Amino acid sequence: MRALCWNGVNDLRVETVADPEILNPSDVILKVRLSTTCGSDLHLIDGLIPTMREGDVLGHEFMGEIVEVGHKVRKVKKGDRVVVPSFISCGECWYCQQNLYSLCDTSHPKPELQEPLLGYPTAGIYAYSHAFGGYAGSHADYIRVPFADTDCFKVPDGVPDEAALFISDAAPTGFMGADFCNIQRGDVIAVWGCGGVGLMAQQSAMILGAERVIAIDRYPERLAKAEAFGATTLDYTKVDVVEALKELTGGRGPDACIDAVGMEAGGTGLQQAYDRVKQALYMETDRGAALRQAMLAVRKGGTLSILGVYGVMDKFPLGVLMNKGVTVKTAQQHGQAYVPRLLDYTQSGQLTPAALATHRFSLEESPKGYDMFKHKEDGLLRAVFIP
């Protein structure tokens, strides 16, 4: 089959690789109908996530049709159109039973690569380095899906492929970030980032009852998309974000702040220059402008919800959180806990994940799609690949 492979920093190629096979009786083989880019993929492409190997197949956000079924699979069958969360979860361990699916104790086949850094392994994830399991990704004709009864969700007839696609990752990640905020009537929620996850977090905060959502970014087309969703917007290159948020909230600050940016955040001033130099020299992995702003902006006693991917960041102002009494909630997405609900919201029209799809490419054109996605050319928000 054909697949998009990582062959080094900024070196992506579409190659012919072996077809996936059923390895365990709980597996299915999925014919990929659509897959998409994700901002966290850029950390792999830029060499900021270790343990990638030449030839690794990329892609973790996808949907498709089941074409082969292991003999222990009971809840889905050949021919089903399904969406699959990006984290792989067994559904039976203690963490899965607590709805902490991205912390599954079973699905990581190489825990020795994570335990020295994290203390405990996370769940496996498709195509996110060997430190996260070494699973082959979804930018391919076919993909093996383990634990299919837990991880495959049938897509209702009223939900089109492009909407279901983003319920794999962007929508559940964004919804989880809003859910972490424990939104109450009258709350103001600030969201850093108007990419796919940020926009889904904004819509989700509105669904969960936020009185006002404020979106922070610098790209006009992304800010326009946030405004179309109903958010108030701030361009961080034109205003002092922390001061602007105080002004918009009567001096108190947002009740909760969501960081949907992560380790390659844009910013201004000397701190950003410092971060860029240290990141380029591999002396730290993270540019933390968005997270630092969110920490300073959130009101006393508020909530900080962190969705962006991080590694090691200098000058982390922990004292700000401690002295302000801020609650911090963060995780990789527990998608299996949210997908059924998000399919319902999408079917009813409350959530519009298909709006994230701005550009479409064949799988053979996927390196071009990633290049445009990385450099945000032609207003590209998310590139969708069609095998």
C-alpha positions in Angstrom: 0.0 0.0 0.0 1.0 3.7 -0.2 1.8 5.7 2.9 3.3 9.0 4.0 6.6 8.2 5.8 8.9 10.2 8.0 12.5 10.0 6.8 14.2 12.7 8.9 13.6 16.3 10.0 11.4 18.0 7.4 11.8 14.9 5.1 8.4 13.4 4.3 7.9 11.0 1.4 5.0 8.9 0.1 6.3 5.3 -0.2 5.1 1.8 -0.8 5.0 -0.2 2.5 3.6 -3.5 3.6 -0.1 -3.8 4.1 -1.2 -4.1 7.8 -2.3 -7.5 9.1 -4.5 -8.7 12.0 -2.0 -9.4 14.8 -4.5 -9.9 17.7 -8.0 -11.3 17.7 -9.4 -7.9 18.9 -7.9 -6.0 15.9 -9.6 -4.7 12.7 -8.1 -3.5 9.5 -9.6 -0.2 8.4 -9.6 1.2 4.8 -8.8 4.8 5.5 -11.4 7.1 3.9 -10.0 10.4 5.2 -7.1 11.4 7.4 -5.8 14.9 8.4 -2.9 16.9 9.6 -2.6 18.0 13.2 -0.5 20.7 14.8 1.2 18.1 17.0 2.5 16.4 13.9 4.7 19.4 13.3 6.7 18.6 16.5 7.6 15.3 14.8 8.4 16.9 11.5 10.6 19.5 13.2 12.6 16.9 15.2 11.3 17.9 18.6 9.9 14.5 19.6 12.7 11.9 19.9 12.5 8.2 18.9 11.2 8.6 15.4 12.7 6.1 12.9 13.2 6.4 9.2 10.1 4.9 7.4 7.6 5.5 10.2 4.1 6.1 8.8 2.6 9.4 10.0 -1.0 10.4 10.9 -3.2 9.9 13.9 -6.5 11.6 13.0 -8.7 9.5 10.7 -11.9 7.7 9.9 -12.7 4.9 7.5 -14.4 1.6 6.6 -13.7 -1.8 8.3 -12.5 -4.3 5.8 -11.2 -7.1 8.0 -12.2 -8.2 11.5 -10.4 -10.3 14.2 -12.4 -13.2 15.5 -12.9 -11.7 19.0 -14.4 -8.4 17.7 -18.1 -8.2 18.6 -19.3 -4.5 18.4 -18.3 -3.6 14.9 -18.2 -5.6 11.6 -16.9 -5.5 8.1 -18.4 -2.6 6.2 -19.0 -0.3 9.2 -18.0 3.3 8.7 -16.2 4.3 11.9 -14.1 7.0 13.5 -11.2 6.1 15.8 -9.7 8.2 18.6 -6.0 8.8 18.2 -5.0 7.2 21.6 -5.3 3.4 21.7 -7.2 2.1 24.7 -8.0 -1.4 25.9 -11.2 -0.5 27.7 -10.5 -2.9 30.5 -7.6 -1.7 32.7 -8.1 0.5 35.8 -7.4 3.8 33.8 -9.8 3.0 31.0 -12.5 2.1 33.6 -12.0 5.6 35.1 -12.5 7.2 31.6 -8.8 8.1 31.5 -8.3 6.4 28.2 -5.0 8.1 27.1 -3.5 6.7 30.2 -4.4 3.1 29.4 -2.0 0.6 31.1 -2.3 -2.0 28.3 -1.8 -0.5 24.9 1.8 0.7 25.0 4.1 -2.1 23.7 7.3 -0.3 24.6 6.9 1.2 28.1 10.6 1.1 28.8 11.0 4.0 26.3 8.7 6.2 28.4 9.2 5.2 32.0 12.6 6.9 32.5 11.1 10.3 31.4 7.5 10.1 32.7 7.7 7.6 35.5 4.8 5.6 34.0 3.8 4.8 30.4 0.9 6.4 28.7 -1.4 4.7 26.2 -0.1 4.1 22.8 -0.9 6.5 20.0 -0.8 6.1 16.3 2.3 7.5 14.6 3.7 9.5 17.4 7.2 8.1 17.7 8.4 4.8 19.3 8.3 6.5 22.7 4.5 6.5 22.3 4.3 2.9 21.1 5.6 2.9 17.5 2.2 2.2 15.9 1.9 2.8 12.2 -0.1 5.9 11.3 -3.2 6.7 9.2 -1.8 8.6 6.3 -2.0 5.4 4.3 -4.4 3.2 2.4 -5.1 0.9 5.4 -4.4 0.9 9.1 -4.5 -1.7 11.9 -6.8 -0.7 14.8 -6.2 -2.7 18.0 -9.0 -3.1 20.7 -11.6 -2.4 18.0 -14.6 -2.9 20.3 -13.3 0.0 22.5 -11.8 2.2 19.9 -14.0 2.1 16.8 -17.2 4.2 16.9 -19.9 3.8 14.2 -20.6 7.0 12.4 -24.3 7.8 12.1 -25.8 8.3 8.7 -26.4 12.0 9.3 -22.7 12.7 10.0 -20.6 13.1 6.8 -17.0 11.8 6.5 -15.4 15.2 6.9 -17.2 15.9 10.2 -16.5 12.4 11.5 -12.8 12.8 10.7 -12.2 15.6 13.3 -14.1 13.6 15.9 -11.0 11.4 15.9 -8.8 14.0 17.7 -9.4 17.8 17.2 -13.0 17.8 18.5 -12.5 15.5 21.6 -9.3 17.2 22.5 -11.0 20.6 22.3 -14.1 19.4 24.1 -12.0 17.8 26.9 -10.2 21.1 27.4 -13.6 22.9 27.8 -14.9 20.1 30.1 -11.8 20.6 32.3 -12.9 24.2 32.9 -16.1 23.1 34.9 -17.9 25.9 33.1 -20.6 27.7 35.1 -23.3 30.1 34.0 -21.7 33.5 33.3 -18.2 32.2 32.9 -15.7 33.8 30.5 -13.3 31.4 28.8 -10.1 32.5 27.0 -8.6 30.1 24.4 -5.1 30.5 23.1 -4.9 29.2 19.5 -7.4 29.2 16.6 -6.2 26.0 15.0 -8.4 22.9 14.8 -8.2 22.1 18.6 -8.6 25.7 19.6 -11.7 26.2 17.5 -13.2 23.0 18.8 -12.5 24.1 22.4 -14.2 27.5 21.7 -17.3 25.8 20.2 -17.3 23.3 23.1 -17.1 26.0 25.7 -20.2 27.6 24.2 -22.0 24.3 24.1 -21.2 23.8 27.8 -22.7 27.2 28.7 -19.9 29.8 28.7 -21.3 33.3 28.6 -18.3 34.6 26.5 -15.4 33.0 24.7 -12.3 35.0 23.9 -9.9 33.6 21.2 -6.3 34.6 20.8 -4.2 34.1 17.7 -2.5 36.2 15.0 -3.6 34.8 11.7 -6.6 36.8 10.3 -8.3 33.9 8.6 -8.2 31.9 11.8 -9.4 34.8 13.9 -12.2 35.2 11.4 -13.2 31.6 11.8 -13.3 32.1 15.6 -15.5 35.1 15.1 -17.8 33.1 12.9 -18.2 30.6 15.7 -19.2 33.4 18.0 -15.9 34.3 19.9 -14.5 37.7 20.7 -10.9 37.7 19.2 -7.5 39.2 20.1 -4.5 39.4 17.8 -1.5 38.9 20.2 0.8 40.9 17.9 -1.4 44.0 18.2 -2.4 44.1 21.9 -0.9 43.2 25.3 -3.0 40.0 25.7 -3.0 40.0 29.5 -4.0 43.6 29.8 -6.7 43.2 27.1 -8.2 40.2 28.9 -8.3 42.2 32.2 -10.1 45.0 30.3 -12.6 42.6 28.8 -13.4 41.0 32.2 -13.7 44.1 34.4 -10.2 43.6 35.8 -10.7 40.1 37.1 -9.4 37.9 34.3 -11.0 35.0 32.6 -12.6 32.3 34.8 -10.6 29.7 32.8 -7.9 29.7 30.2 -7.3 27.0 27.7 -3.9 26.5 26.0 -4.5 24.9 22.6 -1.1 25.8 21.2 1.8 23.9 22.8 5.5 23.8 22.4 5.9 25.8 19.2 3.9 28.8 20.2 4.4 32.2 18.5 5.0 35.3 20.6 6.7 38.6 20.8 9.6 40.3 22.6 12.8 39.1 24.3 11.2 36.0 25.9 10.2 34.7 22.5 13.7 35.3 21.1 15.2 33.5 24.1 12.9 30.5 23.5 13.6 30.3 19.8 17.3 30.2 20.3 17.2 27.6 23.1 14.8 25.4 21.1 17.0 25.6 18.0 20.0 24.5 20.0 17.9 21.7 21.6 18.5 23.2 25.1 14.8 23.2 25.6 12.0 21.7 23.6 9.3 24.3 24.2 8.4 27.8 23.2 6.0 28.6 26.0 4.6 32.1 25.1 1.0 31.0 25.1 1.1 29.0 28.3 2.9 31.7 30.2 0.3 34.3 29.1 -2.5 32.0 30.1 -1.0 31.5 33.5 -0.7 35.2 34.1 -4.2 36.0 32.6 -6.4 33.5 34.5 -8.2 35.0 37.4 -7.4 34.2 41.0 -8.9 30.8 41.9 -9.5 30.1 38.2 -8.7 27.1 36.0 -5.9 26.5 33.6 -6.6 23.8 31.0 -3.6 22.7 29.0 -4.1 20.9 25.7 -0.9 21.8 23.9 1.9 19.2 23.7 4.9 20.0 25.9 8.2 18.6 26.8 10.8 20.7 28.7 10.3 24.4 29.1 12.5 27.0 30.8 11.2 29.8 33.0 8.0 28.1 34.0 6.4 30.5 36.5 5.0 28.0 38.9 4.8 30.6 41.6 2.1 32.4 39.6 -0.1 29.3 39.8 0.5 28.6 43.5 0.0 32.2 44.7 -3.1 32.7 42.6 -4.7 29.4 43.7 -5.1 28.2 40.1 -6.4 24.7 39.3 -4.4 23.1 36.5 -6.0 20.3 34.4 -4.2 18.7 31.5 -4.1 15.4 29.6 -3.7 13.9 26.2 -7.3 13.4 24.9 -9.5 10.8 26.5 -11.4 10.5 23.2 -13.3 7.4 23.9 -15.1 9.2 26.7 -16.4 11.9 24.4 -16.8 10.6 20.9 -20.5 9.4 21.3 -21.5 12.7 22.7 -19.7 14.6 20.0 -21.3 12.6 17.2 -24.7 13.6 18.7 -23.7 17.3 18.9 -22.5 17.1 15.3 -25.7 15.3 14.1 -27.8 18.0 15.8 -25.7 20.9 14.3 -24.4 22.2 17.6 -20.8 21.3 16.7 -19.4 21.9 13.2 -16.1 20.0 13.0 -16.3 19.8 9.2 -15.6 23.6 9.1 -11.9 22.8 9.9 -11.4 21.2 6.5 -10.1 24.0 4.3 -7.9 22.1 1.8 -8.0 18.6 0.3 -5.2 16.5 -1.2 -4.7 13.1 -2.5 -2.4 10.9 -0.4 0.3 11.3 -3.0 0.2 15.0 -2.5 0.4 14.8 1.3 4.0 16.2 1.6 2.8 19.3 -0.2 -0.2 19.4 2.2 2.0 19.3 5.2 4.4 22.0 3.9 1.4 24.3 3.3 0.0 23.4 6.8 3.3 24.1 8.5 3.7 27.4 6.8 0.0 28.3 7.0 -0.1 29.1 3.3 -3.3 30.0 1.5 -5.3 30.2 4.7 -4.9 26.4 5.3 -6.4 25.4 8.6 -6.4 21.6 8.2 -5.4 19.6 5.2 -7.5 16.5 4.5 -5.9 13.6 2.7 -7.9 11.2 0.6 -6.2 7.8 -0.2 
